[in-house]
Amino acid sequence: MNTMKPEGVTVLYFARSAELTGLREEELVAVPTPISSGDLWALLLRKQPRLVALQGRVVLAVRQRYVAIGNQQLSLQDGDEVAVVPPLSGG
């Protein structure tokens, strides 16, 4: 069994990330797994370059669990949801 099988995942955009991309969600196909959270972010930046405005201030949520962008390895499964969660504005 090949664990490097590319997967299809749904990316959900919230708040500022939705404004920057003009999307609420999109399908990503052929996402290698396992993949580091940093490499996943880089993949999202290649697909949606305007997300660079959130660089260093965004977290991802995979299967509704927050993941810091860095070296953490993620094992994505076909049909998983990845949310791009920008910082919430506060006052």
RAZI-V166024 format. One record per backbone hydrogen bond with DSSP energy under -0.5 kcal/mol. NH is the residue of the N-H (numbers start at 0). CO is the residue of the C=O. If there is no record, write none. Layout:
NH/CO
NH/CO
This chain:
2/0
4/1
6/30
8/6
8/27
9/79
10/8
10/25
11/9
11/81
12/23
13/83
16/13
17/13
17/14
18/14
19/15
20/16
21/17
22/17
25/10
27/8
30/6
31/29
33/73
34/73
36/71
37/69
39/35
40/36
41/37
42/38
43/39
44/40
45/41
46/42
47/43
50/47
51/48
52/49
53/50
54/51
56/53
58/84
59/66
60/82
61/64
62/60
62/80
64/61
66/59
69/67
73/34
75/73
78/7
79/76
81/9
82/60
83/11
84/58
84/82
85/83
86/56
